[in-house]
């Protein structure tokens, strides 16, 4: 670990004799075969997930990197964490580590190791409050994984949400608080999963981990195949002993964080209610009841379970499932019965919304515990922040929907930030200073970002217009509108615009040429997912629950049905606003990018180079080696750099320089002769 020989390849890609993708891949392969999964590109750290335990972490490794400069030790995630922490302390400036990569690349594990490093090197005075904050920071990851992660075809513990965590430090460099921002939970997974995938971990942990007596109170059976929402992944479940141990770990983490026993019980009841809700089926009836139309619940015992678990009246639960209340223009209330299809839609919308509110409540509950306590900037000084961004990577599936569109838009925004901070500003700085410079070409993706978010004409604006239009607007009509607005855009196409391209379907698919490759999207479900509509009846039902935890998740349920309100923002607009705010936040911080190279298969062997090449292009690494090799990949602050360099000038500056620092470099060229340097090696 201390030293790497020549047989291990180059520890930094900027040291390659030729900066080509072939040399890049050969060096990456050589290092991986030697068990070296980390390599630098300047200050960017590239890692390859080995999918096996390696002896690279722990207290001994932390001690070797603590307090060292970035290049004093071999490339490692601890080196980046240490450099970030030292930069934050030394400069009293906010810093940030950006972790990106494909699903299965190791982003979540990387963020854990960063948190563990920070926890290990802080609080030497053993202050109790700092220890409490560190415990919450470390344990929060376990809880968020349970409610926000799931097994996918690429990763057995895939984060199905984006996470940005701010860690607040006092002037001593000890953590005193934090805050978690979550982005775009994939709540459609609650209803349905692809073949080979599972629902969120929390459902299986409750089914496999709870004691028999508690399962009986929840009216649950241990077999996940009994429930529609977990049936798809039932055969993929881990060993029951593993699920049990994970469940116990989550329960312990929630206890350490500060969740009360009553709150944990409420969480279990809500999860159970969602599972029962998914098993409710609707049948058409011959009788036309005045209030409930022509639809009935096939098994009303499930309604009893949902009502008991949500602490709501059974009659109101049944009414919300079979009908909805609307207010006429004269403020008169009208109850409209559902068809079977409408009732199924309302049930699914309720299940998704309840789980999303539960997840948001868990995040807010953790934030409430982590908020800095009793901090007064006038007395304690200004806090500094280290941000850790663990965000979804670029996604390309056989069928790509609204979620993949939002995720890939997020990656375009981060790529735009990367271009601005790493590529564009670097070259502009050299040009401003008049330094001889061979320009490095790169693709500026601003036109793709504009295609998505441009007011009035962008994809999201056209989608919002379709969602707010009167009458019946289908996904197909939305696609036609996109074709009209963007038929001449170089990064947009569809089957209507390119009839000979048989890889797309008429009236269903459009394609965007992203910076990382072409992605074909199916518009089916775009309008419904963007509206993200839930009938007000369900909101009022949950708000009037006698369970205080569930009630707290639905503050908007207190709104009177006759109250006139503005149309709520769509899911796409909310996500766009959150991405704009995130990028603005990151732009104010010193960035330390650390993109892991993704893997498509869960095997320890090195995967085919072609797939790794795709991963690195997706991860914005294409022009980084050229840029870092052409410029100065390692930057040193003026005073430390001058102090180290003056040793070469002997008596003219070393040990006796008293002039302003700006005059010193003029003496260096004349001093750096073979004779003057002969004794300074």
C-alpha positions in Angstrom: 0.0 0.0 0.0 2.9 2.4 0.8 4.6 2.1 -2.6 3.6 1.0 -6.1 6.3 -0.3 -8.5 6.5 0.2 -12.2 4.8 -3.1 -12.8 1.6 -1.7 -11.3 1.2 0.9 -14.0 0.8 4.6 -13.6 -1.0 5.8 -10.5 -2.2 9.0 -12.3 -3.4 8.9 -15.9 -1.7 12.2 -16.6 1.6 10.4 -16.3 0.9 8.3 -19.4 3.4 8.9 -22.2 0.4 9.1 -24.6 -3.0 10.1 -23.4 -5.2 7.9 -25.6 -8.2 5.8 -24.6 -6.2 2.6 -25.5 -3.4 3.5 -23.1 -6.0 4.6 -20.6 -7.7 1.2 -20.7 -4.5 -0.8 -20.7 -3.3 1.1 -17.6 -6.6 0.6 -15.9 -6.6 -3.1 -16.6 -3.0 -3.5 -15.4 -3.7 -1.9 -12.1 -6.9 -3.8 -11.6 -5.1 -7.1 -12.2 -2.7 -6.1 -9.4 -5.6 -5.5 -7.0 -5.3 -1.7 -7.4 -8.8 -0.4 -8.0 -8.0 3.3 -7.6 -6.3 5.6 -10.1 -6.1 9.4 -10.3 -6.8 11.8 -13.2 -5.3 14.9 -11.5 -7.7 15.4 -8.6 -10.3 13.1 -10.0 -10.4 9.6 -8.6 -11.4 6.7 -10.8 -12.3 3.4 -9.1 -13.3 0.0 -10.5 -15.7 -2.0 -8.3 -14.0 -5.4 -7.6 -17.2 -7.0 -6.2 -15.2 -8.7 -3.5 -13.7 -7.7 -0.1 -10.2 -6.2 -0.4 -8.0 -5.3 2.6 -7.9 -1.6 1.7 -9.9 -0.1 4.5 -10.0 0.2 8.3 -8.1 2.0 11.0 -4.7 1.0 9.8 -5.4 2.4 6.3 -6.9 5.5 7.7 -3.8 6.2 9.8 -1.6 6.0 6.7 -3.6 8.7 4.8 -4.5 11.0 7.7 -2.8 14.3 7.4 -1.0 13.5 4.2 -1.0 15.4 0.9 -3.0 13.9 -1.9 0.0 12.4 -3.8 2.0 11.3 -0.8 0.3 7.9 -0.8 -1.1 5.6 -3.5 -4.5 6.6 -4.9 -7.3 5.8 -2.5 -10.7 7.0 -1.5 -9.3 7.9 1.9 -6.8 10.3 0.1 -9.7 12.2 -1.5 -11.6 12.3 1.8 -8.5 13.5 3.6 -7.8 16.2 1.0 -11.3 17.4 1.1 -11.3 17.6 4.9 -7.9 19.4 5.0 -8.9 21.8 2.4 -12.1 22.6 4.3 -10.1 23.2 7.5 -7.1 25.0 5.9 -9.2 27.4 3.8 -12.3 27.6 5.9 -14.3 27.0 2.7 -17.1 24.7 1.9 -16.0 21.6 -0.1 -17.8 18.8 -1.8 -17.1 15.3 -3.1 -19.1 14.2 -6.1 -19.6 10.5 -6.5 -21.1 9.4 -9.8 -21.2 6.1 -11.8 -23.4 3.4 -13.3 -25.7 1.3 -11.1 -23.4 -1.2 -9.3 -20.3 1.0 -9.6 -19.9 1.2 -5.9 -21.2 4.8 -5.2 -23.0 3.9 -2.0 -20.1 1.9 -0.6 -17.8 4.8 -1.5 -19.9 7.3 0.4 -19.9 5.0 3.4 -16.1 4.8 3.4 -15.9 8.6 3.2 -18.2 9.0 6.1 -16.2 6.4 8.1 -12.9 8.3 7.4 -14.4 11.6 8.5 -15.8 10.0 11.7 -12.4 8.4 12.4 -10.2 11.5 12.1 -12.4 14.0 14.0 -13.2 14.7 17.6 -9.9 13.9 19.3 -11.2 15.5 22.5 -14.0 13.0 22.7 -16.9 15.5 23.0 -20.2 13.7 23.7 -22.2 15.9 21.3 -19.7 15.3 18.4 -19.9 11.6 19.1 -23.6 11.7 18.9 -23.5 13.5 15.5 -21.0 11.0 14.2 -23.2 8.1 15.3 -26.2 9.6 13.5 -24.2 10.3 10.3 -23.0 6.7 10.2 -26.3 5.0 11.1 -28.4 7.1 8.8 -26.9 5.3 5.8 -28.2 2.0 7.0 -31.8 3.4 7.5 -31.8 5.2 4.1 -30.7 2.0 2.3 -33.6 0.1 3.8 -36.2 2.5 2.6 -34.5 3.8 -0.6 -32.5 0.9 -2.0 -33.6 -2.2 -3.9 -32.2 -5.2 -5.8 -31.9 -4.5 -9.5 -30.5 -6.6 -12.4 -27.2 -4.7 -12.0 -26.9 -4.3 -8.3 -28.2 -6.1 -5.2 -28.2 -2.9 -3.2 -29.1 -0.2 -5.8 -30.0 3.3 -4.5 -33.3 4.2 -6.1 -33.0 7.9 -5.1 -30.4 10.6 -5.2 -28.7 11.8 -2.0 -26.8 14.9 -1.1 -25.5 15.2 2.4 -24.1 18.3 4.0 -21.9 17.7 7.1 -21.3 20.8 9.3 -18.0 21.3 11.0 -17.0 23.8 13.8 -13.8 25.8 13.7 -11.9 22.8 15.3 -12.9 20.6 12.3 -15.3 18.4 14.3 -18.8 17.5 12.9 -21.6 19.3 14.7 -24.5 18.5 12.5 -25.7 17.7 9.0 -28.5 17.7 6.5 -29.7 15.2 3.9 -31.4 16.2 0.6 -33.1 13.4 -1.3 -34.0 13.5 -5.0 -36.6 11.6 -7.1 -37.4 8.4 -5.2 -38.4 5.7 -7.7 -41.8 5.2 -6.1 -43.2 3.4 -9.1 -41.1 0.5 -7.9 -43.6 0.0 -5.1 -46.2 -1.2 -7.6 -44.1 -3.1 -10.1 -40.6 -4.3 -10.7 -38.8 -5.6 -13.8 -38.1 -9.3 -14.1 -35.1 -10.1 -11.8 -35.6 -7.2 -9.5 -37.3 -6.6 -6.1 -39.2 -3.9 -4.3 -37.6 -1.7 -1.7 -35.6 -3.7 1.0 -37.9 -2.4 3.8 -40.8 -4.7 2.8 -38.8 -7.9 2.8 -37.0 -7.0 6.0 -40.3 -6.5 7.8 -41.7 -9.8 6.4 -38.6 -11.8 7.2 -37.3 -10.0 10.3 -40.4 -9.3 12.5 -41.3 -11.7 15.3 -44.2 -13.9 14.8 -46.4 -12.0 17.3 -45.7 -8.7 15.5 -46.5 -10.2 12.1 -49.8 -11.4 13.5 -50.6 -7.9 14.7 -49.8 -6.6 11.2 -51.9 -9.4 9.6 -48.9 -10.4 7.5 -47.4 -13.7 6.4 -43.7 -14.3 5.9 -43.8 -15.3 2.3 -43.4 -12.2 0.0 -45.1 -14.1 -2.8 -48.5 -13.6 -1.0 -48.5 -9.9 -1.8 -48.8 -8.3 -5.3 -46.2 -5.7 -4.6 -43.5 -8.1 -3.5 -44.4 -11.2 -5.6 -42.1 -10.4 -8.5 -39.0 -10.4 -6.3 -40.1 -13.2 -3.9 -37.9 -15.8 -5.5 -35.0 -13.5 -5.5 -35.1 -12.9 -1.7 -31.8 -13.3 0.1 -31.5 -16.0 2.8 -34.0 -15.5 5.6 -31.1 -15.2 8.1 -29.6 -12.4 6.0 -32.9 -10.5 5.9 -33.3 -11.0 9.6 -29.8 -9.6 10.3 -30.4 -6.6 8.0 -33.7 -6.0 9.8 -32.0 -6.0 13.2 -29.3 -3.7 11.9 -31.9 -1.2 10.7 -33.8 -1.4 14.0 -30.6 -0.7 16.0 -29.7 2.2 13.6 -33.1 3.7 14.2 -32.7 3.4 17.9 -29.3 5.1 17.9 -30.7 7.9 15.7 -33.5 8.5 18.1 -36.7 7.0 16.6 -39.0 6.1 19.4 -40.6 2.7 19.8 -44.0 4.2 18.8 -42.5 5.7 15.6 -41.0 2.4 14.6 -44.3 0.7 15.2 -46.0 3.2 13.0 -43.5 2.6 10.3 -44.2 -1.1 10.4 -47.9 -0.6 10.3 -47.6 1.7 7.3 -45.5 -0.8 5.4 -48.0 -3.5 6.2 -50.9 -1.3 5.1 -49.2 -0.7 1.7 -48.9 -4.5 1.2 -52.5 -5.1 2.0 -53.6 -2.2 -0.2 -51.8 -3.8 -3.1 -53.9 -7.0 -2.7 -57.2 -5.2 -2.9 -59.0 -6.0 -6.1 -62.2 -4.4 -7.6 -65.1 -6.1 -9.3 -67.9 -4.6 -11.4 -71.4 -5.1 -9.8 -74.9 -5.1 -11.3 -76.3 -3.0 -8.5 -75.8 0.8 -8.9 -75.3 2.0 -5.4 -75.9 5.8 -5.1 -72.5 6.4 -3.4 -70.3 3.6 -4.7 -71.3 3.3 -8.3 -70.9 -0.1 -9.9 -67.7 -1.2 -8.2 -67.1 -3.3 -5.1 -64.1 -4.6 -3.3 -63.5 -8.3 -3.9 -62.2 -9.0 -0.3 -63.4 -6.5 2.2 -61.3 -8.1 5.0 -58.3 -6.3 3.4 -60.1 -3.0 3.8 -60.4 -3.8 7.5 -56.7 -4.4 7.8 -55.8 -1.2 6.0 -58.2 0.8 8.2 -56.8 -0.7 11.4 -53.2 -0.3 10.4 -53.7 3.4 9.3 -55.9 4.1 12.3 -58.7 5.4 10.1 -62.5 4.6 10.0 -63.2 1.6 7.8 -66.2 3.3 6.1 -64.0 6.2 5.0 -61.3 3.9 3.7 -63.9 2.1 1.6 -65.4 5.3 0.3 -62.0 6.7 -0.7 -61.3 3.5 -2.7 -64.6 3.4 -4.5 -65.4 7.0 -5.1 -64.1 10.6 -4.9 -65.6 13.9 -3.8 -65.4 16.9 -6.0 -66.6 20.5 -5.4 -68.8 22.1 -8.1 -68.6 25.7 -9.1 -71.1 26.6 -6.5 -69.1 24.9 -3.8 -71.5 22.0 -3.7 -69.9 18.7 -2.9 -70.6 15.8 -5.4 -69.6 12.2 -4.8 -68.6 10.5 -8.0 -68.2 6.7 -8.1 -65.2 5.0 -9.7 -65.1 2.5 -12.4 -62.9 -0.6 -11.7 -60.0 0.9 -13.7 -60.4 4.3 -11.9 -60.5 2.5 -8.5 -57.3 0.5 -9.4 -55.6 3.8 -10.4 -56.6 5.4 -7.1 -55.4 2.5 -5.1 -52.0 2.5 -6.8 -51.6 6.2 -6.5 -52.4 6.0 -2.8 -49.8 3.2 -2.3 -47.1 5.2 -4.1 -47.9 8.4 -2.2 -48.0 6.7 1.2 -44.6 5.2 0.6 -43.1 8.4 -0.7 -44.4 10.3 2.3 -43.0 7.6 4.6 -39.6 7.9 3.0 -39.6 11.7 3.2 -40.7 11.5 6.8 -37.7 9.2 7.6 -35.3 11.7 5.9 -36.8 14.6 7.8 -36.7 12.8 11.0 -33.0 12.1 10.6 -32.4 15.7 9.6 -34.2 16.8 12.8 -31.8 14.8 14.9 -28.7 16.0 12.9 -29.5 19.7 12.9 -26.7 21.6 14.7 -27.9 22.4 18.3 -27.3 25.7 20.0 -24.9 27.0 17.4 -24.4 30.8 17.5 -22.0 32.1 14.8 -21.1 35.1 16.9 -20.0 32.9 19.7 -18.9 29.6 18.0 -17.7 31.0 14.6 -19.0 30.2 11.2 -19.5 26.5 10.4 -17.9 25.0 7.3 -19.5 22.3 5.3 -18.4 19.1 3.4 -21.0 17.9 0.9 -21.1 14.3 -0.3 -23.2 13.9 -3.5 -24.2 10.2 -4.2 -26.4 10.6 -7.2 -27.8 8.1 -9.8 -25.6 7.4 -12.8 -26.6 7.5 -16.5 -29.3 4.9 -17.2 -30.1 3.0 -20.4 -32.5 0.1 -20.2 -34.4 -1.9 -22.8 -37.4 0.3 -22.0 -36.7 3.8 -20.7 -39.5 5.8 -19.1 -40.0 9.1 -17.2 -37.7 8.1 -14.4 -34.8 7.4 -16.7 -35.5 10.7 -18.5 -35.2 12.6 -15.2 -32.1 10.7 -14.1 -30.3 11.3 -17.4 -31.3 15.0 -17.3 -29.7 15.1 -13.8 -26.5 13.7 -15.3 -26.6 16.3 -18.1 -26.8 19.0 -15.5 -23.8 17.5 -13.6 -21.9 17.2 -16.9 -22.6 20.9 -17.6 -21.1 21.7 -14.1 -18.1 19.5 -14.8 -17.5 21.3 -18.1 -17.8 24.7 -16.5 -15.5 24.0 -13.6 -13.0 21.5 -14.9 -12.7 22.1 -18.7 -14.0 25.6 -19.5 -12.6 27.6 -16.6 -9.3 25.8 -16.8 -8.7 26.9 -20.3 -10.0 30.4 -19.8 -7.6 30.8 -16.8 -4.6 30.0 -19.0 -5.8 32.3 -21.7 -6.3 35.2 -19.2 -2.8 34.8 -17.9 -1.3 34.7 -21.4 0.3 31.2 -21.0 1.0 29.3 -24.1 -1.7 26.7 -24.4 -2.9 24.1 -26.8 -6.7 24.1 -26.6 -8.3 20.8 -25.7 -11.5 20.2 -27.6 -14.6 18.9 -25.6 -18.3 18.6 -26.2 -20.4 21.2 -24.6 -23.7 19.7 -23.7 -25.5 23.1 -23.0 -27.7 22.4 -26.1 -29.0 19.1 -24.6 -29.7 20.8 -21.2 -31.6 23.5 -23.1 -33.6 20.9 -25.0 -34.9 19.5 -21.7 -35.4 22.6 -19.6 -35.9 25.5 -22.0 -39.0 27.6 -21.0 -42.1 27.1 -23.3 -40.3 24.8 -25.8 -38.2 22.3 -23.7 -39.3 18.7 -23.2 -40.4 19.4 -19.6 -42.3 22.6 -20.6 -44.2 20.7 -23.4 -44.9 17.9 -20.9 -46.3 20.4 -18.4 -48.5 22.0 -21.1 -49.9 18.6 -22.0 -50.7 17.9 -18.3 -52.5 21.2 -17.8 -54.4 21.2 -21.1 -58.2 20.8 -21.1 -59.7 17.7 -22.6 -58.2 14.3 -23.1 -54.5 14.6 -23.8 -52.7 11.3 -24.4 -49.0 10.4 -24.3 -49.2 10.1 -28.1 -50.4 13.7 -28.5 -47.6 14.8 -26.2 -45.1 13.0 -28.5 -46.6 14.8 -31.5 -46.1 18.1 -29.8 -42.5 17.3 -29.1 -42.0 16.4 -32.8 -43.4 19.8 -33.8 -41.2 21.8 -31.4 -37.9 19.9 -32.0 -38.1 18.4 -35.5 -34.9 20.4 -36.4 -33.0 19.9 -33.2 -29.7 18.0 -33.8 -30.1 16.0 -30.5 -33.7 14.9 -30.9 -35.5 12.5 -33.2 -38.4 10.1 -33.3 -39.9 7.5 -35.6 -42.2 10.1 -37.1 -39.2 12.3 -38.0 -37.0 9.4 -39.1 -39.4 6.8 -40.6 -36.6 4.4 -41.6 -35.3 3.9 -38.1 -37.1 0.7 -37.1 -35.5 0.7 -33.6 -38.2 3.1 -32.5 -42.0 2.6 -32.6 -44.5 5.0 -34.2 -46.4 7.1 -31.7 -44.4 5.8 -28.7 -40.7 6.5 -28.8 -38.4 9.5 -29.1 -34.6 9.6 -28.8 -32.2 12.1 -27.3 -28.6 12.1 -28.2 -27.1 12.6 -24.7 -23.4 13.4 -24.1 -22.9 9.7 -23.0 -24.9 8.1 -25.8 -28.3 7.9 -27.5 -31.3 6.9 -25.3 -34.7 5.9 -26.7 -37.6 6.9 -24.4 -41.1 5.5 -24.4 -43.7 8.2 -23.7 -46.1 5.7 -22.2 -46.9 6.9 -18.7 -45.1 10.3 -19.1 -48.2 12.4 -18.5 -49.5 10.3 -15.6 -46.1 10.2 -13.8 -45.6 13.9 -14.4 -49.0 14.8 -13.0 -48.4 12.6 -10.0 -52.0 13.0 -9.0 -53.6 11.8 -5.8 -57.2 12.5 -5.0 -57.7 14.9 -2.1 -59.9 12.3 -0.4 -56.9 10.1 0.5 -55.0 13.2 1.8 -57.8 14.0 4.2 -58.2 10.4 5.2 -54.5 10.1 6.2 -54.5 13.6 7.9 -57.4 12.5 10.1 -55.7 9.3 11.2 -55.4 8.9 15.0 -51.8 7.7 14.5 -49.7 10.9 15.1 -46.8 9.7 12.9 -49.0 9.0 9.9 -50.9 12.2 10.4 -47.7 14.3 10.5 -46.9 13.0 7.0 -50.0 14.6 5.5 -50.2 18.3 6.5 -51.9 19.1 3.2 -54.8 16.9 4.2 -56.2 19.7 6.4 -57.1 21.8 3.4 -60.8 22.1 2.9 -62.1 20.6 -0.3 -63.9 23.8 -1.3 -60.8 25.9 -1.0 -59.5 27.1 -4.3 -55.7 26.6 -4.7 -53.2 27.0 -7.4 -52.4 23.9 -9.5 -49.5 22.1 -7.8 -46.1 21.9 -9.6 -45.6 18.8 -11.6 -43.1 16.1 -10.7 -40.8 17.1 -13.7 -40.8 20.8 -12.7 -40.1 20.0 -9.1 -37.2 17.8 -10.1 -35.9 20.4 -12.5 -36.0 23.1 -9.7 -34.2 20.7 -7.3 -31.4 20.0 -9.9 -30.9 23.8 -10.6 -30.6 24.4 -6.9 -28.2 21.5 -6.4 -25.9 22.6 -9.2 -25.9 26.2 -7.9 -25.0 24.8 -4.4 -22.2 22.7 -5.9 -20.8 25.6 -7.9 -20.2 27.5 -4.7 -18.0 24.7 -3.3 -14.5 23.4 -4.0 -15.2 20.1 -5.9 -13.3 16.8 -5.5 -14.8 14.6 -8.2 -14.6 10.9 -7.6 -16.4 8.9 -10.3 -16.3 5.1 -9.9 -16.2 3.1 -13.1 -19.3 1.0 -13.4 -19.7 -2.7 -13.8 -22.4 -4.7 -15.6 -21.8 -8.1 -13.9 -21.4 -9.0 -10.3 -18.2 -11.0 -10.7 -14.6 -10.3 -9.4 -13.0 -10.8 -12.8 -12.2 -7.8 -14.9 -15.1 -7.3 -17.3 -14.6 -6.8 -21.1 -12.8 -3.6 -21.9 -15.5 -2.4 -24.2 -18.0 -2.2 -21.3 -15.5 -0.3 -19.1 -14.9 2.1 -22.0 -18.6 2.8 -22.1 -18.6 3.4 -18.3 -15.8 5.9 -18.5 -17.4 7.8 -21.3 -20.6 7.9 -19.3 -18.6 9.2 -16.3 -17.2 12.2 -18.1 -13.6 10.9 -18.1 -13.0 11.3 -21.8 -11.2 14.6 -21.9 -10.0 14.8 -18.2 -6.6 13.1 -18.8 -5.8 15.4 -21.8 -6.9 18.5 -19.8 -5.0 17.5 -16.6 -1.9 16.5 -18.6 -1.8 19.7 -20.6 -2.3 21.9 -17.5 -1.1 21.7 -13.9 -2.8 18.6 -12.3 -1.5 19.5 -8.8 -2.1 22.9 -7.4 -0.3 24.2 -4.3 -1.1 27.4 -2.4 1.5 30.2 -2.8 3.2 30.2 0.6 3.8 26.4 1.0 4.9 26.2 -2.7 7.3 29.1 -2.4 8.7 27.7 0.9 9.5 24.3 -0.7 10.9 25.8 -4.0 13.3 28.3 -2.4 15.6 25.5 -1.2 16.8 25.3 -4.8 18.0 29.0 -4.8 20.4 28.5 -1.9 21.4 31.7 -0.1 19.6 34.1 -2.4 16.2 33.2 -1.0 16.4 30.1 1.2 16.0 30.9 4.9 16.5 34.6 4.5 13.9 35.9 2.0 12.1 38.9 3.4 10.6 40.5 0.3 7.0 40.3 -0.9 6.4 36.8 -2.2 5.6 38.1 -5.7 9.3 39.1 -6.3 10.7 35.7 -5.5 10.0 33.7 -8.7 12.1 36.2 -10.7 15.2 34.8 -8.9 14.4 31.1 -9.5 15.3 30.8 -13.3 18.8 32.2 -12.7 19.3 30.1 -9.6 18.1 26.7 -11.1 21.4 25.9 -12.9 23.0 22.4 -12.8 25.6 23.7 -10.4 23.1 25.4 -8.0 20.9 22.3 -7.9 23.6 19.7 -7.6 23.4 19.6 -3.8 19.6 19.9 -3.5 18.4 16.7 -4.9 
